[in-house]
Amino acid sequence: MSGKYLVTGGAGYVGSVVAQHLLEAGHEVVVLDNLSTGFREGVPAGAAFIEGDIRDAAKWLDASFDAVLHFAAFSQVGESVVKPEKYWDNNVAGTMALLGAMREADVRTLVFSSTAATYGEPEQVPITESAPTAPTNPYGASKLAVDHMISGEAAAHGLGAVSLRYFNVAGAYGKQGERHDPESHLIPLVLQVAQGRRDAISVFGDDYPTPDGTCVRDYIHVADLAEAHLLALKAARPGEHLICNLGNGEGFSVREVVETVRRVTGHPIPEVVAPRRGGDPAILVASAAAAREKLGWNPTRADLAGIVADAWEFAQTITREH
């Protein structure tokens, strides 16, 4: 059955891919984005677009909407340490305003794009939903605060909500892909080296207790991630707040990513070993057992070479356009 959905932050990387998947499933999609980090051209054809802020969602939300999928957040860990107020203001206060607008409009279903940064440095991997939440930066703390808000909203006001927590998203889907400015994610940074836009890739620490000494991270293809969000819409139940981790369940090291980019692109990728970054855990891998069981989610694009190939194709398209 088709529905009508508001996608906040739908001009950004993950939000735009989810909006595209909703359209392909036959739904009506309205994207709300203030374009502070998103791109107007990222909004999929067929979606209505509102340039505006989530704090003003009450202007546009009404009872004709079936649900909200919420991606509108600042997400740079380093920036959040230097400008914590920016993250509390947008991610927390902005979401509080959005929840109020949903209550007012009687829109009672929410899928929230949370983050595995809520767990901080994990005691055990793969990380399950029962792991203690101890974020190590204001970004992770702001997302955890929103999860607490959503739990309260569900209990008090009958909201049906699903929060999805994940680490590294990668790859591309058709015309939608990753184009952060500044870029901080490993795969697009290594691809910039392949394109000659960057001299070398910095490897922050090669003395971690991992097979090759470099950090290990979980990578999810953005299309697999989008499918999880659509499944979450179906799984939302009034008065319940379901939290699911998303991941491949196995990670790839920084060196494995660099080597895979060399193979996929055919370009030499010079690397420079730099000192470890503070707060970088050796291994971050999420357990997706709950998502498989409760959402019926089965990622089908877990192959790193395939993820990199999609990202490479998109990166070349963007370079040609600009």
Secondary structure as the mmCIF struct_conf table of DSSP 4:
data_model
#
loop_
_struct_conf.conf_type_id
_struct_conf.id
_struct_conf.beg_label_comp_id
_struct_conf.beg_label_asym_id
_struct_conf.beg_label_seq_id
_struct_conf.end_label_comp_id
_struct_conf.end_label_asym_id
_struct_conf.end_label_seq_id
STRN STRN1 LYS A 4 THR A 8
TURN_TY1_P TURN_TY1_P1 GLY A 9 ALA A 11
BEND BEND1 GLY A 12 GLY A 12
HELX_RH_AL_P HELX_RH_AL_P1 TYR A 13 GLU A 24
TURN_TY1_P TURN_TY1_P2 ALA A 25 GLY A 26
STRN STRN2 GLU A 28 ASP A 33
BEND BEND2 SER A 36 GLY A 38
HELX_RH_3T_P HELX_RH_3T_P1 ARG A 40 GLY A 42
BEND BEND3 VAL A 43 VAL A 43
HELX_LH_PP_P HELX_LH_PP_P1 PRO A 44 PRO A 44
TURN_TY1_P TURN_TY1_P3 ALA A 45 GLY A 46
BEND BEND4 ALA A 47 ALA A 47
STRN STRN3 ALA A 48 GLU A 51
HELX_RH_3T_P HELX_RH_3T_P2 ILE A 54 LYS A 59
TURN_TY1_P TURN_TY1_P4 TRP A 60 TRP A 60
TURN_TY1_P TURN_TY1_P5 ALA A 63 SER A 64
STRN STRN4 ALA A 67 HIS A 70
HELX_RH_AL_P HELX_RH_AL_P2 VAL A 77 VAL A 82
HELX_RH_AL_P HELX_RH_AL_P3 PRO A 84 TYR A 87
HELX_RH_PI_P HELX_RH_PI_P1 TRP A 88 ALA A 93
HELX_RH_AL_P HELX_RH_AL_P4 GLY A 94 ALA A 105
TURN_TY1_P TURN_TY1_P6 ASP A 106 ASP A 106
STRN STRN5 THR A 109 SER A 113
HELX_RH_3T_P HELX_RH_3T_P3 ALA A 116 TYR A 119
BEND BEND5 GLU A 121 GLU A 121
BEND BEND6 GLU A 123 PRO A 126
STRN STRN6 ILE A 127 ILE A 127
HELX_LH_PP_P HELX_LH_PP_P2 THR A 128 THR A 128
TURN_TY1_P TURN_TY1_P7 GLU A 129 SER A 130
BEND BEND7 ALA A 131 ALA A 131
HELX_LH_PP_P HELX_LH_PP_P3 PRO A 132 THR A 133
BEND BEND8 THR A 136 ASN A 137
HELX_RH_AL_P HELX_RH_AL_P5 PRO A 138 HIS A 157
STRN STRN7 GLY A 160 ARG A 165
BEND BEND9 PHE A 167 PHE A 167
STRN STRN8 ASN A 168 ALA A 170
STRN STRN9 TYR A 173 TYR A 173
TURN_TY1_P TURN_TY1_P8 GLY A 174 LYS A 175
STRN STRN10 GLN A 176 GLN A 176
BEND BEND10 ASP A 181 PRO A 182
HELX_RH_AL_P HELX_RH_AL_P6 LEU A 186 ALA A 194
TURN_TY1_P TURN_TY1_P9 GLN A 195 GLY A 196
BEND BEND11 ARG A 197 ASP A 199
STRN STRN11 ILE A 201 PHE A 204
BEND BEND12 ASP A 206 ASP A 206
BEND BEND13 TYR A 208 THR A 210
TURN_TY1_P TURN_TY1_P10 PRO A 211 ASP A 212
BEND BEND14 GLY A 213 THR A 214
STRN STRN12 VAL A 216 ARG A 217
STRN STRN13 TYR A 219 HIS A 221
HELX_RH_AL_P HELX_RH_AL_P7 VAL A 222 ALA A 235
TURN_TY1_P TURN_TY1_P11 PRO A 238 GLY A 239
STRN STRN14 HIS A 241 ASN A 245
BEND BEND15 GLY A 249 GLU A 250
STRN STRN15 PHE A 252 SER A 253
HELX_RH_AL_P HELX_RH_AL_P8 VAL A 254 THR A 265
STRN STRN16 GLU A 271 ALA A 274
HELX_LH_PP_P HELX_LH_PP_P4 PRO A 275 ARG A 277
TURN_TY1_P TURN_TY1_P12 GLY A 278 GLY A 279
BEND BEND16 ALA A 282 ALA A 282
STRN STRN17 ILE A 283 LEU A 284
STRN STRN18 ALA A 286 ALA A 286
HELX_RH_AL_P HELX_RH_AL_P9 ALA A 289 LEU A 295
HELX_RH_AL_P HELX_RH_AL_P10 LEU A 304 GLU A 321
#
